[in-house]
Amino acid sequence: MLLLITLVSGMLVSVSSNSWLGAWMGLEINLMSFIPLMSNVKNMYNTEASLKYFIVQVLASATLLFMVVMKTLMEDLFSFESNSYTPMIICTPLLLKSGAAPLHWWFPGVMEGLSWENCALLMTIQKAAPLMLMSYLIEMNIFTMMIIMLSTIVGSIGGLNQTSMRKILTYSSINHTGWMLIALTASENLWMVYFMIYSTLALTVVSAIKLSGVSFINQTMMTNKETTLMKFMMFTSLLSLGGLPPFLGFLPKWIIIQAMIMNNMAPLAVVVVVTSLITLYYYLKISYSSFMILNTEPKWNMKSHKTSPSKNMMAMILSSISLTGMMACTVITSIN
């Protein structure tokens, strides 16, 4: 609990600080609280993942600090946006921190070694501070466009050949980072909406998968017939994360596509929508067993996942939000 509080407070320090040095300090506090949460003496994979994460994040933090100090020494601290390449050099370490392509190489390896709770943290809270800091500088130029296109393409094609659920969620997260960068270039409020909805959906997916105790795609075929509700929760939340219309995940994508078309970015809109379709394909691959009503089940599949009612309840509430959120939002806007 203490580490979680310092993790969130590090993010808040970073977001609300007045100087880049303060922002860097917030990112460091955030990192130092996440490392002990990740590492576990009993599990070698956790320790390896936390070491990988630590090295990458320290590299990004050191680069950010170096860039900021260099800019301060070269010019006055307040004339920060004096030339065109400043946003580029300051955003690069932040992109590395948030795991956007082509700086995503550490992300799948780290996610593979983590517990589901830490995976959820890494996909949601850990992305908030770097993205928020990027919003101060980001502007739609060739560099940003390349990052967005690479993130969406790598995120969609990278997940096609994966069998591990964690890796699939990682590549989906990289794809969503591309969408979030588009939202940042459009407006900060749009990014907030997208980030909040994405975080809710990521939590929903993680809680549903954790309940069924599945780590690989082929295990979804093996889940018990009694756990129909669990399967239903898993596939609805996955489709919502993919952005299918009746679910909540479609809402932010819809808003962003509209914003892109209004800003004359139709070619980019085509690219991100097509890559989104590819991500939907590998979500369907996971939820295939849930759709099959006449699925076979082996005789020896006797292990039923006895989960605590509270965890069950949490997953139920989250998946009902992802199911009915779109309708609720539509009703509210119609009333207004």
VOSEVO-392426 format. One line per 5 residues: number of its first residue (from 0); their letters; for each residue x, y, z of N, C-alpha, C. Coordinates in steps of 0.02 Angstrom, whole numbers, padded with zeros to 5 digits. Layout:
BEGIN
NUM> A> X,Y,Z,X,Y,Z,X,Y,Z ~ ...
//
This chain:
BEGIN
0> MLLLI> 00041,-00060,00000,00000,00000,00000,00044,00063,00000 ~ 00097,00061,00041,00142,00119,00045,00174,00133,-00023 ~ 00197,00078,-00056,00230,00086,-00121,00181,00111,-00174 ~ 00118,00088,-00170,00068,00112,-00217,00055,00186,-00209 ~ 00053,00208,-00145,00042,00280,-00131,00100,00321,-00159
5> TLVSG> 00162,00298,-00147,00220,00336,-00173,00222,00334,-00249 ~ 00200,00278,-00278,00197,00271,-00351,00152,00325,-00381 ~ 00091,00329,-00353,00043,00379,-00378,00067,00449,-00363 ~ 00095,00460,-00303,00117,00527,-00285,00176,00549,-00329 ~ 00220,00502,-00348,00275,00517,-00395,00247,00541,-00461
10> MLVSV> 00195,00507,-00484,00162,00527,-00547,00132,00597,-00540 ~ 00100,00610,-00483,00068,00675,-00472,00119,00731,-00467 ~ 00176,00717,-00434,00231,00766,-00429,00254,00784,-00499 ~ 00263,00731,-00540,00288,00741,-00608,00240,00783,-00650 ~ 00176,00768,-00643,00125,00801,-00684,00115,00874,-00662
15> SSNSW> 00118,00885,-00596,00101,00952,-00571,00162,00997,-00559 ~ 00222,00972,-00577,00281,01013,-00562,00287,01071,-00612 ~ 00322,01122,-00590,00327,01184,-00628,00388,01185,-00673 ~ 00438,01143,-00656,00499,01143,-00696,00513,01072,-00720 ~ 00557,01067,-00770,00574,01001,-00797,00613,00960,-00747
20> LGAWM> 00650,00995,-00703,00688,00959,-00652,00641,00925,-00603 ~ 00586,00961,-00585,00535,00933,-00541,00500,00874,-00574 ~ 00488,00880,-00639,00456,00826,-00677,00500,00764,-00676 ~ 00565,00775,-00685,00613,00719,-00684,00613,00685,-00616 ~ 00610,00727,-00563,00610,00700,-00494,00548,00657,-00482
25> GLEIN> 00491,00680,-00507,00429,00642,-00500,00434,00575,-00534 ~ 00463,00574,-00594,00472,00511,-00631,00518,00463,-00593 ~ 00569,00490,-00559,00614,00448,-00521,00579,00418,-00460 ~ 00539,00458,-00425,00501,00433,-00367,00455,00376,-00390 ~ 00423,00388,-00446,00377,00339,-00475,00414,00274,-00490
30> LMSFI> 00474,00280,-00519,00513,00221,-00537,00536,00183,-00475 ~ 00560,00221,-00425,00587,00190,-00365,00533,00154,-00324 ~ 00470,00174,-00333,00417,00138,-00297,00393,00078,-00337 ~ 00402,00080,-00403,00377,00024,-00444,00424,-00036,-00442 ~ 00490,-00022,-00436,00539,-00077,-00437,00526,-00127,-00380
35> PLMSN> 00519,-00105,-00316,00505,-00154,-00263,00438,-00190,-00272 ~ 00389,-00156,-00303,00325,-00189,-00316,00334,-00246,-00366 ~ 00379,-00237,-00413,00390,-00288,-00465,00429,-00347,-00440 ~ 00484,-00333,-00404,00531,-00387,-00389,00504,-00432,-00334 ~ 00518,-00497,-00341,00495,-00546,-00293,00551,-00597,-00286
40> VKNMY> 00574,-00608,-00224,00632,-00651,-00213,00617,-00722,-00236 ~ 00554,-00744,-00229,00537,-00813,-00243,00531,-00827,-00319 ~ 00524,-00774,-00357,00511,-00784,-00429,00567,-00752,-00470 ~ 00603,-00795,-00506,00661,-00771,-00545,00639,-00724,-00602 ~ 00581,-00739,-00633,00557,-00699,-00689,00543,-00627,-00668
45> NTEAS> 00513,-00621,-00608,00498,-00554,-00582,00561,-00513,-00572 ~ 00612,-00545,-00543,00675,-00510,-00531,00707,-00488,-00596 ~ 00706,-00533,-00645,00735,-00517,-00711,00697,-00459,-00743 ~ 00631,-00461,-00740,00590,-00408,-00770,00604,-00341,-00736 ~ 00609,-00343,-00669,00620,-00279,-00634,00688,-00250,-00650
50> LKYFI> 00738,-00293,-00660,00805,-00269,-00679,00804,-00238,-00749 ~ 00771,-00272,-00796,00765,-00245,-00865,00731,-00177,-00863 ~ 00675,-00175,-00826,00636,-00113,-00822,00678,-00057,-00793 ~ 00714,-00074,-00739,00756,-00024,-00705,00808,00006,-00751 ~ 00843,-00038,-00788,00896,-00014,-00833,00868,00032,-00887
55> VQVLA> 00813,00011,-00917,00783,00052,-00972,00759,00119,-00946 ~ 00724,00117,-00888,00697,00180,-00861,00751,00227,-00838 ~ 00805,00199,-00810,00861,00241,-00788,00894,00274,-00849 ~ 00900,00235,-00903,00928,00263,-00965,00885,00321,-00990 ~ 00819,00311,-00989,00773,00364,-01012,00776,00425,-00966
60> SATLL> 00777,00413,-00900,00780,00469,-00852,00844,00509,-00859 ~ 00900,00471,-00866,00965,00505,-00872,00966,00547,-00936 ~ 00939,00519,-00990,00937,00557,-01054,00895,00620,-01046 ~ 00837,00612,-01014,00793,00670,-01004,00828,00724,-00963 ~ 00860,00704,-00909,00894,00752,-00865,00951,00787,-00904
65> FMVVM> 00988,00747,-00942,01043,00775,-00981,01018,00826,-01032 ~ 00963,00808,-01067,00935,00853,-01117,00913,00919,-01086 ~ 00878,00913,-01029,00851,00972,-00996,00907,01018,-00972 ~ 00958,00987,-00940,01015,01026,-00915,01053,01058,-00973 ~ 01061,01020,-01027,01097,01046,-01086,01061,01107,-01116
70> KTLME> 00994,01100,-01122,00955,01155,-01150,00959,01217,-01105 ~ 00959,01204,-01038,00962,01260,-00991,01029,01296,-00995 ~ 01083,01257,-01003,01150,01287,-01008,01159,01325,-01074 ~ 01130,01296,-01127,01139,01327,-01193,01098,01390,-01201 ~ 01037,01389,-01174,00993,01447,-01182,00965,01465,-01114
75> DLFSF> 00921,01512,-01115,00886,01529,-01054,00834,01475,-01040 ~ 00820,01462,-00976,00775,01407,-00957,00704,01417,-00984 ~ 00684,01479,-00992,00614,01492,-01009,00602,01496,-01084 ~ 00655,01506,-01123,00644,01508,-01196,00653,01437,-01223 ~ 00612,01392,-01197,00623,01321,-01210,00602,01300,-01280
80> ESNSY> 00551,01332,-01307,00526,01311,-01372,00553,01356,-01428 ~ 00616,01375,-01421,00644,01423,-01468,00658,01393,-01536 ~ 00672,01328,-01539,00683,01297,-01605,00643,01233,-01613 ~ 00643,01208,-01675,00596,01154,-01692,00617,01087,-01664 ~ 00682,01076,-01651,00702,01009,-01630,00696,00998,-01555
85> TPMII> 00683,01051,-01516,00677,01043,-01443,00623,00992,-01424 ~ 00561,00998,-01449,00511,00949,-01430,00532,00878,-01447 ~ 00570,00870,-01502,00591,00804,-01524,00639,00773,-01473 ~ 00690,00812,-01453,00741,00781,-01409,00714,00771,-01338 ~ 00666,00812,-01316,00639,00802,-01249,00588,00745,-01250
90> CTPLL> 00551,00738,-01305,00500,00685,-01309,00529,00615,-01316 ~ 00589,00610,-01344,00617,00543,-01357,00625,00501,-01293 ~ 00658,00528,-01240,00662,00487,-01178,00593,00473,-01148 ~ 00546,00519,-01157,00479,00508,-01129,00443,00454,-01168 ~ 00455,00451,-01234,00426,00397,-01275,00456,00330,-01255
95> LKSGA> 00521,00330,-01238,00553,00268,-01215,00522,00246,-01149 ~ 00507,00294,-01105,00476,00277,-01041,00407,00247,-01050 ~ 00368,00275,-01098,00299,00251,-01105,00294,00190,-01151 ~ 00349,00171,-01183,00350,00110,-01224,00317,00117,-01292 ~ 00325,00176,-01324,00298,00184,-01392,00349,00158,-01441
100> APLHW> 00325,00130,-01498,00372,00106,-01549,00406,00166,-01581 ~ 00468,00162,-01604,00513,00104,-01606,00554,00095,-01543 ~ 00534,00126,-01488,00571,00120,-01425,00534,00071,-01378 ~ 00503,00020,-01407,00461,-00025,-01368,00495,-00090,-01351 ~ 00559,-00099,-01371,00592,-00165,-01368,00593,-00195,-01298
105> WFPGV> 00593,-00153,-01246,00597,-00180,-01178,00529,-00203,-01152 ~ 00475,-00178,-01182,00408,-00185,-01154,00383,-00258,-01150 ~ 00385,-00296,-01207,00360,-00365,-01203,00399,-00409,-01154 ~ 00465,-00400,-01153,00507,-00440,-01109,00492,-00427,-01036 ~ 00480,-00364,-01019,00465,-00346,-00950,00396,-00372,-00929
110> MEGLS> 00347,-00363,-00974,00279,-00385,-00958,00274,-00460,-00946 ~ 00314,-00498,-00985,00311,-00571,-00981,00329,-00597,-00912 ~ 00372,-00559,-00877,00394,-00584,-00812,00355,-00557,-00752 ~ 00301,-00520,-00764,00265,-00488,-00709,00201,-00524,-00690 ~ 00179,-00511,-00628,00114,-00536,-00607,00060,-00493,-00640
115> WENCA> -00002,-00517,-00640,-00055,-00481,-00675,-00067,-00411,-00647 ~ -00061,-00404,-00581,-00072,-00337,-00550,-00021,-00287,-00575 ~ 00043,-00310,-00578,00095,-00265,-00602,00088,-00251,-00676 ~ 00062,-00300,-00714,00050,-00288,-00785,-00001,-00231,-00793 ~ -00053,-00234,-00752,-00105,-00181,-00756,-00075,-00113,-00740
120> LLMTI> -00032,-00110,-00688,00001,-00047,-00669,00045,-00021,-00725 ~ 00083,-00067,-00756,00131,-00047,-00808,00094,-00022,-00870 ~ 00035,-00050,-00883,-00002,-00029,-00943,-00041,00036,-00932 ~ -00057,00052,-00869,-00099,00112,-00857,-00062,00168,-00822 ~ -00051,00161,-00756,-00024,00217,-00716,00046,00238,-00740
125> QKAAP> 00087,00188,-00759,00156,00204,-00778,00161,00243,-00843 ~ 00107,00242,-00883,00107,00280,-00946,00084,00352,-00935 ~ 00049,00365,-00881,00016,00431,-00872,00065,00489,-00870 ~ 00117,00483,-00827,00162,00540,-00817,00201,00557,-00881 ~ 00234,00508,-00915,00270,00527,-00976,00225,00557,-01030
130> LMLMS> 00165,00530,-01037,00119,00556,-01089,00097,00627,-01071 ~ 00085,00639,-01007,00064,00705,-00985,00120,00756,-00997 ~ 00183,00736,-00983,00239,00781,-00995,00248,00794,-01070 ~ 00233,00743,-01111,00239,00753,-01183,00188,00803,-01209 ~ 00132,00807,-01175,00078,00851,-01199,00099,00925,-01197
135> YLIEM> 00150,00941,-01157,00173,01011,-01154,00210,01031,-01218 ~ 00241,00982,-01250,00285,00998,-01306,00262,00972,-01373 ~ 00220,00920,-01372,00206,00882,-01434,00170,00925,-01485 ~ 00189,00917,-01547,00154,00951,-01602,00155,00905,-01662 ~ 00106,00912,-01706,00101,00866,-01762,00152,00883,-01816
140> NIFTM> 00208,00846,-01815,00258,00854,-01868,00278,00785,-01894 ~ 00329,00783,-01936,00349,00719,-01966,00369,00668,-01912 ~ 00406,00692,-01862,00431,00649,-01808,00372,00616,-01772 ~ 00323,00658,-01750,00265,00632,-01714,00225,00584,-01757 ~ 00217,00603,-01820,00179,00561,-01867,00212,00492,-01874
145> MIIML> 00279,00492,-01879,00315,00428,-01886,00305,00385,-01824 ~ 00311,00416,-01765,00303,00379,-01702,00233,00349,-01698 ~ 00182,00389,-01715,00113,00366,-01712,00102,00307,-01758 ~ 00126,00314,-01821,00116,00260,-01869,00154,00197,-01849 ~ 00216,00206,-01825,00255,00148,-01804,00222,00113,-01745
150> STIVG> 00197,00153,-01697,00166,00123,-01637,00105,00082,-01656 ~ 00062,00111,-01699,00001,00074,-01716,00017,00012,-01758 ~ 00067,00018,-01805,00083,-00039,-01848,00118,-00094,-01808 ~ 00168,-00075,-01767,00205,-00125,-01727,00157,-00158,-01677 ~ 00113,-00117,-01647,00066,-00143,-01597,00017,-00193,-01627
155> SIGGL> 00000,-00183,-01691,-00049,-00229,-01721,-00015,-00291,-01750 ~ 00041,-00281,-01784,00073,-00339,-01817,00113,-00380,-01767 ~ 00141,-00347,-01716,00180,-00383,-01666,00139,-00435,-01627 ~ 00075,-00421,-01617,00034,-00466,-01576,00006,-00525,-01615 ~ 00015,-00525,-01682,-00017,-00577,-01722,00010,-00647,-01707
160> NQTSM> 00075,-00652,-01696,00105,-00718,-01691,00116,-00740,-01619 ~ 00088,-00702,-01571,00101,-00717,-01500,00052,-00769,-01473 ~ 00077,-00808,-01425,00032,-00855,-01391,00021,-00834,-01319 ~ 00066,-00793,-01292,00060,-00773,-01222,00011,-00716,-01215 ~ -00034,-00721,-01166,-00084,-00668,-01156,-00051,-00602,-01137
165> RKILT> 00003,-00607,-01097,00037,-00545,-01075,00067,-00508,-01134 ~ 00097,-00547,-01180,00128,-00514,-01238,00075,-00483,-01283 ~ 00018,-00517,-01290,-00036,-00490,-01332,-00060,-00424,-01302 ~ -00068,-00422,-01236,-00090,-00360,-01204,-00036,-00306,-01211 ~ 00028,-00326,-01211,00082,-00278,-01220,00078,-00244,-01288
170> YSSIN> 00071,-00285,-01340,00068,-00257,-01408,00005,-00215,-01417 ~ -00050,-00237,-01384,-00111,-00197,-01387,-00099,-00129,-01354 ~ -00060,-00130,-01299,-00045,-00068,-01264,-00003,-00021,-01307 ~ 00044,-00050,-01346,00086,-00009,-01392,00041,00023,-01444 ~ -00008,-00016,-01470,-00055,00010,-01519,-00096,00068,-01490
175> HTGWM> -00119,00059,-01428,-00158,00112,-01395,-00116,00174,-01381 ~ -00050,00164,-01369,-00006,00222,-01359,-00006,00266,-01421 ~ -00007,00234,-01480,-00011,00273,-01543,-00074,00315,-01545 ~ -00130,00285,-01525,-00193,00322,-01523,-00190,00380,-01473 ~ -00158,00367,-01415,-00153,00419,-01363,-00111,00477,-01387
180> LIALT> -00059,00463,-01427,-00017,00518,-01453,-00057,00561,-01501 ~ -00101,00529,-01540,-00145,00568,-01585,-00190,00613,-01543 ~ -00217,00583,-01488,-00262,00621,-01444,-00225,00680,-01414 ~ -00160,00670,-01396,-00120,00725,-01367,-00111,00782,-01416 ~ -00100,00765,-01480,-00090,00819,-01529,-00156,00857,-01541
185> ASENL> -00212,00823,-01532,-00277,00857,-01543,-00294,00902,-01483 ~ -00300,00872,-01423,-00313,00913,-01364,-00300,00871,-01301 ~ -00287,00905,-01246,-00271,00870,-01184,-00333,00834,-01155 ~ -00391,00866,-01163,-00452,00836,-01136,-00467,00770,-01171 ~ -00455,00769,-01236,-00467,00709,-01276,-00422,00653,-01251
190> WMVYF> -00359,00670,-01236,-00312,00621,-01209,-00336,00595,-01142 ~ -00361,00639,-01099,-00386,00619,-01033,-00443,00568,-01040 ~ -00489,00583,-01085,-00546,00538,-01096,-00521,00470,-01119 ~ -00476,00471,-01170,-00450,00408,-01197,-00413,00369,-01144 ~ -00371,00404,-01106,-00330,00370,-01056,-00372,00339,-01001
195> MIYST> -00423,00375,-00978,-00467,00350,-00925,-00504,00287,-00948 ~ -00531,00291,-01010,-00569,00234,-01035,-00523,00175,-01048 ~ -00463,00189,-01076,-00416,00135,-01089,-00394,00101,-01024 ~ -00382,00142,-00972,-00361,00113,-00908,-00415,00068,-00879 ~ -00477,00092,-00883,-00533,00051,-00858,-00537,-00015,-00895
200> LALTV> -00530,-00012,-00961,-00535,-00074,-01001,-00476,-00121,-00989 ~ -00416,-00092,-00981,-00357,-00134,-00968,-00366,-00170,-00901 ~ -00391,-00133,-00851,-00404,-00164,-00785,-00457,-00219,-00790 ~ -00508,-00206,-00831,-00561,-00257,-00841,-00533,-00320,-00870 ~ -00493,-00313,-00924,-00464,-00371,-00957,-00419,-00410,-00909
205> VSAIK> -00376,-00373,-00873,-00329,-00406,-00828,-00367,-00442,-00773 ~ -00419,-00410,-00744,-00455,-00444,-00690,-00493,-00505,-00715 ~ -00520,-00501,-00776,-00556,-00560,-00804,-00508,-00617,-00819 ~ -00448,-00601,-00847,-00400,-00653,-00863,-00372,-00684,-00799 ~ -00361,-00641,-00748,-00333,-00665,-00685,-00381,-00714,-00651
210> LSGVS> -00446,-00700,-00657,-00495,-00745,-00627,-00492,-00814,-00658 ~ -00482,-00817,-00724,-00483,-00882,-00757,-00415,-00918,-00752 ~ -00364,-00882,-00727,-00299,-00913,-00718,-00265,-00933,-00783 ~ -00276,-00895,-00835,-00249,-00912,-00901,-00187,-00870,-00915 ~ -00135,-00902,-00944,-00076,-00864,-00964,-00062,-00868,-01039
215> FINQT> -00090,-00920,-01071,-00078,-00929,-01143,-00144,-00939,-01179 ~ -00144,-00926,-01245,-00207,-00930,-01283,-00239,-00999,-01280 ~ -00197,-01052,-01287,-00227,-01118,-01291,-00260,-01139,-01225 ~ -00244,-01104,-01171,-00277,-01120,-01107,-00349,-01094,-01104 ~ -00365,-01046,-01147,-00434,-01021,-01145,-00483,-01075,-01168
220> MMTNK> -00459,-01121,-01210,-00501,-01176,-01232,-00517,-01223,-01174 ~ -00473,-01224,-01124,-00478,-01274,-01070,-00520,-01251,-01011 ~ -00539,-01187,-01009,-00575,-01164,-00950,-00642,-01201,-00943 ~ -00660,-01213,-00881,-00719,-01255,-00866,-00784,-01229,-00895 ~ -00830,-01275,-00906,-00895,-01254,-00931,-00933,-01215,-00879
225> ETTLM> -00918,-01228,-00815,-00953,-01193,-00761,-00938,-01118,-00762 ~ -00879,-01101,-00788,-00858,-01031,-00785,-00880,-00993,-00848 ~ -00941,-01003,-00869,-00967,-00969,-00928,-00965,-00893,-00919 ~ -00984,-00872,-00859,-00986,-00800,-00844,-00916,-00769,-00853 ~ -00866,-00807,-00829,-00797,-00783,-00833,-00775,-00774,-00906
230> KFMMF> -00794,-00825,-00947,-00778,-00822,-01018,-00812,-00762,-01050 ~ -00875,-00753,-01032,-00914,-00698,-01060,-00881,-00631,-01043 ~ -00861,-00624,-00980,-00827,-00563,-00958,-00763,-00552,-00997 ~ -00726,-00607,-01007,-00661,-00600,-01041,-00671,-00576,-01113 ~ -00717,-00608,-01149,-00722,-00589,-01220,-00756,-00522,-01230
235> TSLLS> -00803,-00503,-01186,-00834,-00436,-01195,-00782,-00382,-01181 ~ -00742,-00392,-01128,-00692,-00340,-01112,-00638,-00337,-01166 ~ -00620,-00394,-01195,-00570,-00393,-01249,-00596,-00357,-01311 ~ -00659,-00371,-01328,-00688,-00337,-01387,-00696,-00263,-01374 ~ -00709,-00246,-01312,-00715,-00175,-01294,-00647,-00141,-01301
240> LGGLP> -00594,-00175,-01280,-00527,-00148,-01286,-00508,-00141,-01360 ~ -00533,-00186,-01402,-00520,-00182,-01474,-00559,-00126,-01507 ~ -00613,-00103,-01476,-00650,-00046,-01502,-00708,-00064,-01547 ~ -00746,-00116,-01528,-00806,-00133,-01567,-00865,-00089,-01544 ~ -00906,-00066,-01591,-00957,-00016,-01575,-01001,-00023,-01514
245> PFLGF> -01035,-00079,-01499,-01081,-00073,-01442,-01046,-00063,-01375 ~ -00980,-00075,-01373,-00945,-00072,-01308,-00913,-00003,-01298 ~ -00891,00007,-01236,-00863,00072,-01215,-00799,00090,-01253 ~ -00759,00040,-01272,-00695,00054,-01305,-00701,00089,-01372 ~ -00761,00086,-01401,-00771,00118,-01466,-00775,00194,-01460
250> LPKWI> -00800,00217,-01403,-00814,00289,-01393,-00752,00333,-01403 ~ -00695,00321,-01367,-00638,00366,-01377,-00609,00362,-01448 ~ -00611,00302,-01477,-00584,00295,-01545,-00626,00335,-01595 ~ -00691,00333,-01584,-00738,00370,-01626,-00723,00445,-01622 ~ -00714,00470,-01561,-00700,00542,-01551,-00634,00560,-01586
255> IIQAM> -00583,00517,-01578,-00517,00532,-01607,-00520,00531,-01683 ~ -00557,00483,-01712,-00563,00480,-01785,-00596,00544,-01810 ~ -00648,00566,-01775,-00681,00629,-01794,-00633,00688,-01791 ~ -00594,00691,-01736,-00546,00746,-01728,-00494,00744,-01784 ~ -00472,00684,-01803,-00422,00678,-01856,-00449,00701,-01923
260> IMNNM> -00511,00683,-01937,-00540,00703,-02001,-00551,00779,-02003 ~ -00569,00808,-01946,-00577,00881,-01943,-00510,00917,-01952 ~ -00455,00885,-01929,-00389,00915,-01936,-00353,00895,-02001 ~ -00392,00871,-02050,-00364,00850,-02115,-00310,00796,-02109 ~ -00323,00747,-02067,-00275,00692,-02059,-00306,00626,-02081
265> APLAV> -00343,00628,-02136,-00379,00568,-02159,-00333,00508,-02174 ~ -00275,00518,-02208,-00231,00460,-02222,-00208,00426,-02158 ~ -00190,00466,-02107,-00169,00438,-02043,-00227,00400,-02010 ~ -00288,00429,-02017,-00347,00396,-01989,-00357,00327,-02020 ~ -00346,00322,-02086,-00353,00257,-02120,-00303,00207,-02091
270> VVVVT> -00240,00229,-02082,-00188,00184,-02056,-00207,00158,-01986 ~ -00227,00204,-01941,-00241,00182,-01872,-00303,00139,-01868 ~ -00352,00151,-01911,-00413,00110,-01910,-00397,00040,-01935 ~ -00357,00035,-01988,-00339,-00031,-02016,-00299,-00071,-01964 ~ -00251,-00037,-01931,-00211,-00073,-01880,-00255,-00094,-01821
275> SLITL> -00305,-00053,-01806,-00351,-00071,-01753,-00390,-00135,-01770 ~ -00405,-00142,-01834,-00439,-00204,-01856,-00395,-00265,-01846 ~ -00330,-00255,-01858,-00284,-00312,-01849,-00281,-00332,-01775 ~ -00281,-00282,-01731,-00281,-00298,-01659,-00345,-00335,-01641 ~ -00401,-00315,-01671,-00464,-00351,-01659,-00458,-00424,-01678
280> YYYLK> -00420,-00438,-01731,-00413,-00508,-01753,-00381,-00549,-01697 ~ -00327,-00524,-01666,-00297,-00567,-01615,-00336,-00567,-01549 ~ -00379,-00518,-01538,-00425,-00523,-01480,-00476,-00579,-01494 ~ -00499,-00582,-01556,-00548,-00634,-01574,-00517,-00703,-01567 ~ -00451,-00706,-01581,-00416,-00770,-01575,-00419,-00795,-01502
285> ISYSS> -00414,-00747,-01455,-00418,-00766,-01384,-00490,-00787,-01366 ~ -00538,-00746,-01388,-00607,-00758,-01366,-00644,-00809,-01408 ~ -00607,-00843,-01453,-00637,-00892,-01497,-00673,-00946,-01457 ~ -00639,-00969,-01403,-00669,-01023,-01363,-00733,-01000,-01328 ~ -00737,-00936,-01314,-00797,-00911,-01280,-00856,-00910,-01329
290> FMILN> -00840,-00896,-01393,-00894,-00894,-01442,-00920,-00964,-01459 ~ -00876,-01014,-01454,-00896,-01082,-01473,-00941,-01111,-01419 ~ -01003,-01121,-01436,-01050,-01148,-01387,-01037,-01223,-01378 ~ -01023,-01258,-01433,-01012,-01330,-01430,-00937,-01345,-01424 ~ -00905,-01315,-01375,-00832,-01327,-01371,-00820,-01393,-01333
295> TEPKW> -00765,-01426,-01351,-00749,-01489,-01317,-00710,-01473,-01255 ~ -00719,-01516,-01205,-00682,-01506,-01143,-00652,-01573,-01121 ~ -00587,-01575,-01107,-00557,-01639,-01088,-00584,-01664,-01021 ~ -00585,-01731,-01013,-00611,-01762,-00951,-00570,-01741,-00890 ~ -00504,-01733,-00901,-00460,-01721,-00844,-00458,-01648,-00823
300> NMKSH> -00500,-01607,-00854,-00500,-01536,-00835,-00544,-01525,-00774 ~ -00520,-01548,-00717,-00561,-01545,-00657,-00548,-01483,-00614 ~ -00493,-01449,-00629,-00475,-01392,-00587,-00523,-01335,-00600 ~ -00561,-01317,-00550,-00603,-01257,-00559,-00572,-01201,-00518 ~ -00572,-01142,-00544,-00539,-01087,-00510,-00585,-01059,-00457
305> KTSPS> -00571,-01077,-00396,-00611,-01050,-00340,-00584,-00980,-00323 ~ -00620,-00930,-00342,-00595,-00862,-00329,-00637,-00830,-00275 ~ -00606,-00780,-00243,-00643,-00747,-00189,-00700,-00705,-00220 ~ -00757,-00701,-00185,-00814,-00664,-00212,-00797,-00591,-00228 ~ -00751,-00561,-00188,-00736,-00490,-00198,-00702,-00479,-00266
310> KNMMA> -00655,-00525,-00283,-00621,-00518,-00348,-00670,-00529,-00405 ~ -00714,-00577,-00395,-00766,-00591,-00444,-00809,-00530,-00455 ~ -00826,-00498,-00399,-00870,-00440,-00400,-00837,-00382,-00438 ~ -00772,-00373,-00424,-00735,-00318,-00457,-00736,-00328,-00533 ~ -00721,-00390,-00555,-00721,-00404,-00626,-00790,-00394,-00656
315> MILSS> -00841,-00413,-00619,-00910,-00405,-00642,-00928,-00332,-00652 ~ -00910,-00290,-00602,-00927,-00218,-00605,-00891,-00187,-00665 ~ -00825,-00202,-00671,-00786,-00173,-00726,-00811,-00194,-00794 ~ -00830,-00259,-00801,-00853,-00280,-00868,-00922,-00253,-00883 ~ -00962,-00241,-00830,-01028,-00210,-00843,-01019,-00137,-00865
320> ISLTG> -00967,-00104,-00838,-00952,-00035,-00860,-00933,-00036,-00934 ~ -00890,-00085,-00953,-00867,-00087,-01023,-00925,-00107,-01069 ~ -00974,-00143,-01043,-01031,-00164,-01085,-01080,-00107,-01095 ~ -01095,-00071,-01040,-01149,-00022,-01044,-01125,00051,-01048 ~ -01058,00060,-01044,-01032,00129,-01042,-01050,00170,-01102
325> MMACT> -01047,00139,-01160,-01062,00174,-01223,-01134,00200,-01223 ~ -01179,00156,-01200,-01250,00175,-01198,-01261,00233,-01150 ~ -01228,00228,-01092,-01235,00280,-01041,-01211,00347,-01068 ~ -01151,00346,-01101,-01123,00408,-01130,-01169,00438,-01182 ~ -01198,00394,-01224,-01244,00418,-01276,-01305,00451,-01246
330> VITSI> -01332,00419,-01194,-01391,00446,-01160,-01376,00514,-01131 ~ -01317,00520,-01098,-01298,00584,-01066,-01292,00639,-01119 ~ -01257,00624,-01174,-01249,00675,-01226,-01316,00694,-01258 ~ -01361,00644,-01264,-01427,00659,-01293,-01467,00705,-01248 ~ -01460,00694,-01181,-01496,00737,-01134,-01471,00808,-01139
335> N> -01404,00815,-01144,-01374,00883,-01149,-01397,00918,-01212
//
